Amino acid sequence: MAENPSNSVKEFWAELPRADEDFLGAIRDWKNVQIAVDDDTVWLKGITEEQAVSADIQQLPNFILYELRDGLLFRKEALVPSKKMRTALLWSSIDKALPLTFPASNQNYFGISEKVQVRLQPGSEEYPVVALLSAMKEIKNSIPIQPKFKLEKIEWAVISDKALFLGTPLLSLPGKTYWTKNGHLLPAGFDFEFKNLSSILQQKYNGKLDQWLLWNEHGTYLPIRKEDFRELSVSSFRLTEKTREWI
């Protein structure tokens, strides 16, 4: 009789102390995983073989991973079981069991003390950059000598004494580059600590999708209305020069 392929599919369970359950935000978007609580322990089940070796799960503190075999839980590469499969637990999907909450935000500029409590960290993947933030004083002599065809592909907006350029290919100017994720502009090389936050933050702080949310590495953002962007040209840049005090 041919072997049933489904028999080779591995299922993993895991446990960690309830004191560390906040760290589970890193895998909150794994909708196939279920979670339950037993006294001082958080249990997870339904973890796939691919998820079991992912960086997101490896970095969780005090996290014990088991392979489920015939109702018994085996530690990784163990020949004897560590314990029996837990029963009589109340299970729910991890994204519903770990609701995300955020403090009120005044949606103000970088540096204001009341901030969205979100952390960014260096990301493991590289994404193409689509935005550039430059100090006006550093680029005032560079814009007028740029080829017209390059300027026509760029939109820009003024933020205090800086210019934010949006479009590709980006201009070869000094400044800080950003990539885009679900309507956010994130510093190149950085991503949200909890990757599923991007869509949740958009729903909470940009429900009409009429803004770009420009982030810095410290987890503070600046909302910029999309209607404030205009096509970049030498004439629009020079007109701005005449009306601003930084020049």
KOLLO-770737 format. One line per field, with one value per atom (N, C-alpha, C): atom name; residue number from 1; residue in one letter; x, y, z. Coordinates in steps of 0.2 Angstrom, whole numbers. Last residue first. Example, Ala and Ser with C-alpha at 12.3 -4.5 7.8 and 13.67 -1.06 7.14 Angstrom:
<pts>
at	[N CA C N CA C]
i	[2 2 2 1 1 1]
aa	[S S S A A A]
east	[64 68 64 66 62 66]
north	[-11 -5 0 -28 -22 -16]
up	[35 36 39 39 39 39]
</pts>
This chain:
<pts>
at	[N CA C N CA C N CA C N CA C N CA C N CA C N CA C N CA C N CA C N CA C N CA C N CA C N CA C N CA C N CA C N CA C N CA C N CA C N CA C N CA C N CA C N CA C N CA C N CA C N CA C N CA C N CA C N CA C N CA C N CA C N CA C N CA C N CA C N CA C N CA C N CA C N CA C N CA C N CA C N CA C N CA C N CA C N CA C N CA C N CA C N CA C N CA C N CA C N CA C N CA C N CA C N CA C N CA C N CA C N CA C N CA C N CA C N CA C N CA C N CA C N CA C N CA C N CA C N CA C N CA C N CA C N CA C N CA C N CA C N CA C N CA C N CA C N CA C N CA C N CA C N CA C N CA C N CA C N CA C N CA C N CA C N CA C N CA C N CA C N CA C N CA C N CA C N CA C N CA C N CA C N CA C N CA C N CA C N CA C N CA C N CA C N CA C N CA C N CA C N CA C N CA C N CA C N CA C N CA C N CA C N CA C N CA C N CA C N CA C N CA C N CA C N CA C N CA C N CA C N CA C N CA C N CA C N CA C N CA C N CA C N CA C N CA C N CA C N CA C N CA C N CA C N CA C N CA C N CA C N CA C N CA C N CA C N CA C N CA C N CA C N CA C N CA C N CA C N CA C N CA C N CA C N CA C N CA C N CA C N CA C N CA C N CA C N CA C N CA C N CA C N CA C N CA C N CA C N CA C N CA C N CA C N CA C N CA C N CA C N CA C N CA C N CA C N CA C N CA C N CA C N CA C N CA C N CA C N CA C N CA C N CA C N CA C N CA C N CA C N CA C N CA C N CA C N CA C N CA C N CA C N CA C N CA C N CA C N CA C N CA C N CA C N CA C N CA C N CA C N CA C N CA C N CA C N CA C N CA C N CA C N CA C N CA C N CA C N CA C N CA C N CA C N CA C N CA C N CA C N CA C N CA C N CA C N CA C N CA C N CA C N CA C N CA C N CA C N CA C N CA C N CA C N CA C N CA C N CA C N CA C N CA C N CA C N CA C N CA C N CA C N CA C N CA C N CA C N CA C N CA C N CA C N CA C N CA C N CA C N CA C N CA C N CA C N CA C N CA C N CA C N CA C N CA C N CA C N CA C N CA C N CA C N CA C]
i	[247 247 247 246 246 246 245 245 245 244 244 244 243 243 243 242 242 242 241 241 241 240 240 240 239 239 239 238 238 238 237 237 237 236 236 236 235 235 235 234 234 234 233 233 233 232 232 232 231 231 231 230 230 230 229 229 229 228 228 228 227 227 227 226 226 226 225 225 225 224 224 224 223 223 223 222 222 222 221 221 221 220 220 220 219 219 219 218 218 218 217 217 217 216 216 216 215 215 215 214 214 214 213 213 213 212 212 212 211 211 211 210 210 210 209 209 209 208 208 208 207 207 207 206 206 206 205 205 205 204 204 204 203 203 203 202 202 202 201 201 201 200 200 200 199 199 199 198 198 198 197 197 197 196 196 196 195 195 195 194 194 194 193 193 193 192 192 192 191 191 191 190 190 190 189 189 189 188 188 188 187 187 187 186 186 186 185 185 185 184 184 184 183 183 183 182 182 182 181 181 181 180 180 180 179 179 179 178 178 178 177 177 177 176 176 176 175 175 175 174 174 174 173 173 173 172 172 172 171 171 171 170 170 170 169 169 169 168 168 168 167 167 167 166 166 166 165 165 165 164 164 164 163 163 163 162 162 162 161 161 161 160 160 160 159 159 159 158 158 158 157 157 157 156 156 156 155 155 155 154 154 154 153 153 153 152 152 152 151 151 151 150 150 150 149 149 149 148 148 148 147 147 147 146 146 146 145 145 145 144 144 144 143 143 143 142 142 142 141 141 141 140 140 140 139 139 139 138 138 138 137 137 137 136 136 136 135 135 135 134 134 134 133 133 133 132 132 132 131 131 131 130 130 130 129 129 129 128 128 128 127 127 127 126 126 126 125 125 125 124 124 124 123 123 123 122 122 122 121 121 121 120 120 120 119 119 119 118 118 118 117 117 117 116 116 116 115 115 115 114 114 114 113 113 113 112 112 112 111 111 111 110 110 110 109 109 109 108 108 108 107 107 107 106 106 106 105 105 105 104 104 104 103 103 103 102 102 102 101 101 101 100 100 100 99 99 99 98 98 98 97 97 97 96 96 96 95 95 95 94 94 94 93 93 93 92 92 92 91 91 91 90 90 90 89 89 89 88 88 88 87 87 87 86 86 86 85 85 85 84 84 84 83 83 83 82 82 82 81 81 81 80 80 80 79 79 79 78 78 78 77 77 77 76 76 76 75 75 75 74 74 74 73 73 73 72 72 72 71 71 71 70 70 70 69 69 69 68 68 68 67 67 67 66 66 66 65 65 65 64 64 64 63 63 63 62 62 62 61 61 61 60 60 60 59 59 59 58 58 58 57 57 57 56 56 56 55 55 55 54 54 54 53 53 53 52 52 52 51 51 51 50 50 50 49 49 49 48 48 48 47 47 47 46 46 46 45 45 45 44 44 44 43 43 43 42 42 42 41 41 41 40 40 40 39 39 39 38 38 38 37 37 37 36 36 36 35 35 35 34 34 34 33 33 33 32 32 32 31 31 31 30 30 30 29 29 29 28 28 28 27 27 27 26 26 26 25 25 25 24 24 24 23 23 23 22 22 22 21 21 21 20 20 20 19 19 19 18 18 18 17 17 17 16 16 16 15 15 15 14 14 14 13 13 13 12 12 12 11 11 11 10 10 10 9 9 9 8 8 8 7 7 7 6 6 6 5 5 5 4 4 4 3 3 3 2 2 2 1 1 1]
aa	[I I I W W W E E E R R R T T T K K K E E E T T T L L L R R R F F F S S S S S S V V V S S S L L L E E E R R R F F F D D D E E E K K K R R R I I I P P P L L L Y Y Y T T T G G G H H H E E E N N N W W W L L L L L L W W W Q Q Q D D D L L L K K K G G G N N N Y Y Y K K K Q Q Q Q Q Q L L L I I I S S S S S S L L L N N N K K K F F F E E E F F F D D D F F F G G G A A A P P P L L L L L L H H H G G G N N N K K K T T T W W W Y Y Y T T T K K K G G G P P P L L L S S S L L L L L L P P P T T T G G G L L L F F F L L L A A A K K K D D D S S S I I I V V V A A A W W W E E E I I I K K K E E E L L L K K K F F F K K K P P P Q Q Q I I I P P P I I I S S S N N N K K K I I I E E E K K K M M M A A A S S S L L L L L L A A A V V V V V V P P P Y Y Y E E E E E E S S S G G G P P P Q Q Q L L L R R R V V V Q Q Q V V V K K K E E E S S S I I I G G G F F F Y Y Y N N N Q Q Q N N N S S S A A A P P P F F F T T T L L L P P P L L L A A A K K K D D D I I I S S S S S S W W W L L L L L L A A A T T T R R R M M M K K K K K K S S S P P P V V V L L L A A A E E E K K K R R R F F F L L L L L L G G G D D D R R R L L L E E E Y Y Y L L L I I I F F F N N N P P P L L L Q Q Q Q Q Q I I I D D D A A A S S S V V V A A A Q Q Q E E E E E E T T T I I I G G G K K K L L L W W W V V V T T T D D D D D D D D D V V V A A A I I I Q Q Q V V V N N N K K K W W W D D D R R R I I I A A A G G G L L L F F F D D D E E E D D D A A A R R R P P P L L L E E E A A A W W W F F F E E E K K K V V V S S S N N N S S S P P P N N N E E E A A A M M M]
east	[87 91 95 77 84 89 65 71 77 56 58 64 53 48 50 62 61 56 62 68 66 50 51 56 55 49 49 64 66 61 55 61 63 48 44 49 58 54 50 63 67 63 51 54 59 41 47 49 24 29 35 20 19 25 12 17 15 0 6 11 -8 -9 -4 -3 -1 -3 3 -3 0 12 13 7 16 12 12 31 28 23 35 33 30 47 43 41 56 49 45 69 67 60 72 74 71 56 63 65 44 47 54 30 37 40 16 19 26 6 12 14 -12 -5 0 -24 -22 -16 -30 -25 -23 -40 -42 -36 -32 -38 -40 -20 -21 -27 -20 -17 -18 -26 -27 -25 -22 -29 -30 -8 -12 -19 -6 -4 -8 -9 -13 -12 0 -6 -11 12 12 4 13 11 9 19 12 9 32 31 24 39 34 31 48 50 45 48 45 47 65 58 55 79 75 68 85 88 84 79 82 86 65 72 75 49 53 61 34 40 45 19 24 30 11 9 14 16 9 8 31 28 21 46 39 36 61 57 50 73 67 64 88 83 78 94 92 87 107 101 100 113 114 108 107 108 110 102 109 110 85 90 97 78 79 85 69 75 76 55 61 62 49 49 55 50 47 46 59 58 55 57 56 54 68 64 63 69 71 66 65 70 73 48 53 58 47 46 51 40 44 42 39 36 41 38 42 37 41 36 40 49 49 44 50 48 48 56 49 46 69 65 57 74 75 70 72 68 69 81 73 70 95 92 84 100 98 94 103 107 106 94 94 98 99 92 92 111 111 104 110 113 113 102 100 103 106 104 102 109 114 112 98 104 109 88 87 94 92 92 92 81 88 87 76 75 81 68 74 73 61 60 67 63 58 58 73 72 68 70 72 69 76 70 72 83 84 78 80 80 81 81 85 85 82 79 84 85 88 84 69 75 78 57 60 67 43 51 52 31 33 40 21 26 27 20 18 23 23 25 21 26 21 21 38 38 33 44 39 38 53 56 50 44 49 52 27 34 39 12 16 23 1 3 7 -2 -4 -2 -9 -4 -6 -12 -14 -8 -5 -7 -9 -12 -7 -9 -13 -15 -10 -17 -12 -16 -22 -24 -18 -19 -15 -16 -30 -28 -23 -30 -35 -34 -18 -19 -25 -19 -14 -15 -35 -30 -25 -36 -39 -33 -41 -37 -40 -40 -45 -41 -37 -35 -39 -38 -42 -40 -21 -28 -31 -4 -9 -16 5 1 -4 17 12 8 35 29 23 47 47 41 51 47 48 67 62 57 75 73 67 76 76 73 76 81 81 68 71 77 57 61 65 40 48 51 25 29 37 13 18 22 4 1 6 12 8 5 22 22 17 26 21 21 41 38 32 43 42 39 53 49 49 52 54 49 59 55 57 66 63 58 63 67 63 64 60 63 72 74 70 66 72 74 55 54 60 61 56 55 69 72 67 62 62 66 59 66 67 45 49 56 40 40 44 42 45 46 33 40 44 21 23 31 11 17 20 1 0 6 1 1 0 8 6 6 5 6 4 12 8 10 10 13 9 5 10 13 -10 -7 -1 -10 -11 -7 -18 -14 -16 -15 -19 -14 -16 -13 -17 -11 -16 -13 -7 -5 -10 -11 -12 -10 -7 -14 -15 5 5 -2 6 3 3 14 6 3 27 24 16 30 34 31 22 20 24 28 25 22 33 38 34 23 24 28 26 21 21 34 37 32 26 30 33 22 18 21 35 32 28 31 35 32 30 28 33 24 29 26 23 20 26 22 26 21 20 17 21 24 26 22 19 19 20 18 25 25 5 9 15 2 0 3 5 9 8 3 0 4 11 11 7 3 7 6 4 0 4]
north	[401 402 409 400 396 398 406 410 406 406 403 407 411 412 409 408 415 416 394 397 405 392 390 394 396 399 398 386 392 397 374 375 382 377 377 377 378 384 383 365 371 377 354 357 363 341 344 347 342 340 344 340 343 341 337 335 338 339 344 342 328 334 339 319 318 324 326 325 324 317 322 321 314 313 319 307 313 312 297 298 305 287 293 295 277 276 282 281 280 279 282 276 275 289 289 283 290 287 289 297 297 295 292 292 291 301 297 298 302 304 299 296 303 306 286 284 291 287 289 288 282 278 280 283 286 282 277 284 287 265 269 276 259 259 264 260 264 264 251 258 262 239 241 249 238 239 241 237 242 243 226 233 238 215 216 222 215 217 218 223 218 219 233 227 221 238 238 232 241 239 239 248 247 245 251 246 245 268 262 258 272 273 267 271 269 270 277 278 277 268 271 272 261 268 272 248 250 257 255 248 250 261 261 254 268 263 263 282 278 273 291 288 283 307 301 298 316 315 308 323 321 320 316 321 319 310 309 315 306 310 309 290 295 300 285 284 290 287 283 285 297 294 291 311 305 303 321 319 312 334 326 325 345 344 336 356 350 349 364 366 361 359 364 366 351 350 354 351 355 353 339 343 345 332 334 338 319 324 326 315 316 321 315 309 309 327 326 320 327 330 329 320 317 320 329 322 319 339 340 334 337 336 336 349 342 342 362 359 352 365 369 366 357 356 359 361 355 354 372 373 367 367 373 374 357 355 361 361 357 355 368 372 368 358 363 366 341 348 353 328 332 339 312 318 322 302 305 312 287 293 296 274 278 285 259 266 270 242 248 254 233 235 241 219 225 227 211 211 218 213 207 207 229 224 219 237 235 229 243 239 238 253 251 247 253 252 250 264 259 259 273 269 263 289 282 277 302 298 292 316 312 308 325 320 314 327 329 323 322 325 327 326 322 326 332 332 328 323 329 327 315 315 321 313 319 320 297 301 308 286 291 295 269 275 281 254 260 266 236 243 248 221 226 233 205 212 217 190 196 202 183 182 187 185 187 187 180 187 189 166 171 178 159 161 166 149 154 156 136 138 144 130 134 138 113 120 124 99 104 111 94 93 98 93 96 95 78 84 86 74 73 79 77 77 75 73 77 77 57 63 67 54 52 58 59 52 50 76 71 64 86 80 75 96 96 90 87 92 91 81 79 86 76 82 80 65 66 72 61 64 65 57 52 55 71 64 59 87 83 76 95 92 87 110 103 101 123 121 113 136 129 126 151 148 141 162 156 152 174 172 166 172 173 170 170 175 176 160 158 163 166 161 160 173 177 172 165 169 172 148 155 159 135 137 144 134 132 134 138 143 141 126 132 137 117 116 122 127 123 122 126 129 125 121 123 126 130 124 126 136 137 131 142 136 139 149 151 145 147 145 147 148 153 151 142 144 149 141 137 139 147 149 144 146 145 146 148 150 148 144 145 145 149 147 148 154 147 145 167 166 158 176 169 166 188 188 181 187 188 187 186 181 182 197 196 191 196 201 200 188 185 189 196 195 191 196 201 200 184 184 190 182 184 184 178 184 186 165 171 178 156 159 165 145 150 153 132 135 140 124 127 130 111 115 119 107 109 113 94 99 101 88 88 94 76 83 84 63 65 73 59 57 60 64 68 66 53 59 63 37 43 49 24 28 35 11 17 21 -6 0 6]
up	[11 6 7 22 22 17 20 23 23 4 10 13 -8 -3 4 -17 -16 -10 -18 -15 -13 -25 -17 -14 -37 -34 -26 -40 -39 -36 -41 -36 -34 -52 -45 -39 -62 -60 -53 -62 -60 -58 -55 -60 -58 -49 -48 -55 -45 -50 -49 -28 -34 -39 -13 -17 -24 -5 -5 -9 -6 -10 -10 3 -3 -8 18 14 7 30 24 19 46 41 36 53 51 45 67 61 59 76 76 69 78 79 79 75 83 84 62 65 72 55 57 61 42 49 49 35 35 42 28 34 34 16 17 24 15 18 16 12 9 11 18 13 9 28 21 16 39 36 29 46 39 36 58 58 51 58 63 62 45 47 53 47 41 43 57 58 53 51 56 58 41 39 44 49 44 42 58 60 55 54 53 55 59 52 50 72 71 64 69 73 72 52 58 62 45 45 52 36 42 40 24 28 35 23 19 24 33 31 28 25 30 28 23 20 26 20 25 21 11 12 17 12 14 15 11 13 16 2 4 6 8 4 6 7 10 5 11 7 11 14 17 13 5 9 11 -11 -4 0 -26 -22 -15 -40 -36 -32 -39 -41 -37 -42 -38 -40 -57 -52 -48 -45 -47 -54 -31 -38 -39 -21 -22 -29 -10 -17 -17 2 1 -6 8 3 3 23 19 13 33 29 24 32 36 31 18 25 29 2 7 14 -10 -5 0 -27 -21 -17 -39 -36 -30 -55 -47 -45 -68 -65 -57 -72 -73 -70 -69 -64 -65 -80 -73 -68 -90 -90 -84 -87 -87 -86 -78 -84 -83 -66 -67 -74 -62 -67 -69 -52 -58 -64 -41 -44 -51 -35 -39 -43 -27 -33 -38 -16 -20 -26 -8 -15 -19 5 2 -6 9 8 4 10 5 4 13 16 10 8 7 11 6 10 11 -6 -4 0 -11 -8 -6 -15 -19 -17 -15 -12 -17 -15 -19 -15 0 -5 -9 7 4 0 24 16 14 37 34 27 45 41 38 60 54 51 67 68 61 76 69 71 86 85 78 93 88 87 100 103 98 93 93 95 106 100 99 113 113 106 111 116 115 94 99 104 85 91 96 70 73 80 73 69 74 77 76 73 81 74 73 94 92 84 99 96 94 112 108 105 111 114 110 104 104 108 104 106 106 96 97 99 103 100 101 103 105 101 98 105 108 85 89 96 81 79 83 85 88 87 88 83 86 102 98 93 114 109 105 130 126 120 133 133 128 135 139 139 134 132 136 127 132 129 124 121 126 136 132 129 135 138 133 128 134 138 120 121 128 113 118 119 104 103 107 98 103 101 88 87 93 99 92 93 110 108 102 107 107 106 113 111 112 107 111 109 97 104 109 87 90 97 89 86 90 86 89 85 92 87 89 101 101 94 108 102 102 119 118 113 123 119 118 129 133 130 116 123 126 99 105 111 88 92 98 80 84 89 74 80 84 64 69 75 57 61 66 56 54 59 58 58 56 59 65 65 47 53 58 41 38 44 48 48 45 57 51 52 71 68 63 79 72 68 95 90 83 110 103 99 127 122 115 141 134 130 158 152 146 171 169 162 166 172 170 150 155 161 135 141 146 117 123 129 99 106 112 83 88 95 66 73 78 55 55 63 55 56 57 59 57 59 65 58 55 76 77 70 78 74 74 87 81 76 98 93 86 107 102 97 117 112 106 127 123 117 134 129 124 145 139 133 156 156 150 152 151 152 144 150 148 130 133 139 118 125 127 104 107 114 90 96 99 73 79 84 62 66 72 46 53 56 35 36 44 32 32 34 30 36 37 18 23 30 9 9 15 13 13 14 4 10 9 -4 -5 2 0 0 0]
</pts>
